[in-house]
Amino acid sequence: MQAGRLNRRCTLQSPSQSVDELGQPIPGWTDVATVWADIRMKSGLESIKAGASVSVVQASIRVRYRAGINAGMRIVHNLTAYNITAVMPDVGGREYVDLVAEVVA
């Protein structure tokens, strides 16, 4: 893999939950790692859901091979959060992991 293509510094996050003073759960995110990535926008879609306009942008994100990445995690770059929907590792070469992700705005 060419290191020059991995030109975006991103933070990999997993969902976490804490508890407030009343014992109510507070959903949040915990940083797992900081990685270099290649982000490519694939497509966009705009629709109306529940009377509100919703825009969905799909992206393909490639990072160096790393175990422990799964759907449900997210990757953040420049204050934009990409929800990971699928993980496609390079099982044979173990050089990279392709992440199918989307930004919902």
C-alpha positions as CSV (number, residue, x, y, z in Angstrom):
1,M,0.0,0.0,0.0
2,Q,1.3,3.5,-0.8
3,A,1.5,5.7,2.3
4,G,0.9,8.8,0.2
5,R,-2.7,7.9,-0.4
6,L,-3.4,7.8,3.4
7,N,-3.4,11.6,3.7
8,R,-6.2,12.3,6.2
9,R,-5.7,12.1,10.0
10,C,-8.8,10.6,11.5
11,T,-10.0,9.4,14.9
12,L,-11.6,6.0,15.2
13,Q,-14.4,6.0,17.9
14,S,-16.6,3.3,19.5
15,P,-20.0,3.9,21.2
16,S,-19.9,4.2,25.0
17,Q,-22.3,5.0,27.7
18,S,-22.0,6.9,31.0
19,V,-24.4,7.7,33.7
20,D,-25.5,11.1,35.0
21,E,-26.2,12.1,38.6
22,L,-29.7,10.8,38.4
23,G,-28.6,7.4,37.1
24,Q,-29.8,8.0,33.5
25,P,-27.7,6.7,30.7
26,I,-25.9,9.2,28.5
27,P,-24.8,7.9,25.1
28,G,-21.4,9.0,23.8
29,W,-18.2,8.1,22.0
30,T,-14.8,6.9,23.2
31,D,-11.7,7.4,21.1
32,V,-10.1,4.1,20.1
33,A,-7.2,5.2,17.9
34,T,-5.9,8.0,15.6
35,V,-5.2,6.6,12.1
36,W,-4.3,7.8,8.7
37,A,-7.0,7.3,6.1
38,D,-7.9,7.7,2.4
39,I,-11.5,9.1,2.2
40,R,-13.4,8.9,-1.0
41,M,-17.0,10.1,-1.4
42,K,-19.0,7.6,-3.4
43,S,-22.6,8.9,-3.7
44,G,-25.2,11.2,-2.2
45,L,-28.9,10.9,-1.6
46,E,-31.5,13.4,-0.4
47,S,-34.9,12.3,0.8
48,I,-37.8,13.4,3.0
49,K,-38.3,11.4,6.2
50,A,-40.9,12.3,8.8
51,G,-41.5,15.6,7.1
52,A,-37.8,16.7,7.3
53,S,-35.3,16.7,4.5
54,V,-32.5,14.2,5.1
55,S,-29.2,14.0,3.2
56,V,-27.1,10.9,3.2
57,V,-23.5,10.8,1.7
58,Q,-21.8,7.5,1.3
59,A,-18.0,7.2,1.5
60,S,-15.3,4.6,1.2
61,I,-12.5,4.9,3.8
62,R,-9.3,2.9,3.6
63,V,-7.0,2.6,6.7
64,R,-4.1,0.4,7.5
65,Y,-5.0,-3.2,8.6
66,R,-6.2,-3.1,12.2
67,A,-8.2,-5.7,14.1
68,G,-11.2,-4.7,16.2
69,I,-12.9,-2.4,13.8
70,N,-16.6,-3.2,13.4
71,A,-19.9,-1.8,12.1
72,G,-21.4,0.5,14.6
73,M,-18.2,2.4,15.2
74,R,-17.5,5.7,13.6
75,I,-14.5,7.7,12.2
76,V,-14.2,11.4,12.6
77,H,-12.3,13.8,10.2
78,N,-12.4,17.6,10.5
79,L,-15.5,17.5,12.7
80,T,-17.3,15.3,10.2
81,A,-18.4,11.9,11.7
82,Y,-18.7,8.9,9.3
83,N,-20.9,6.1,10.7
84,I,-19.3,2.7,9.7
85,T,-21.8,0.4,8.1
86,A,-19.6,-2.4,6.9
87,V,-15.9,-3.5,7.3
88,M,-14.1,-5.2,4.5
89,P,-10.6,-6.3,5.6
90,D,-7.8,-7.4,3.2
91,V,-7.7,-10.9,4.7
92,G,-5.0,-12.3,2.4
93,G,-2.5,-9.5,2.5
94,R,-3.4,-7.9,5.8
95,E,-2.4,-4.5,4.5
96,Y,-5.6,-2.4,4.7
97,V,-9.2,-2.3,5.8
98,D,-11.9,-0.7,3.6
99,L,-14.8,0.9,5.6
100,V,-18.1,1.6,4.0
101,A,-19.4,4.6,5.9
102,E,-22.1,7.3,5.6
103,V,-22.6,10.9,6.8
104,V,-26.2,11.7,7.7
105,A,-26.9,15.4,7.8
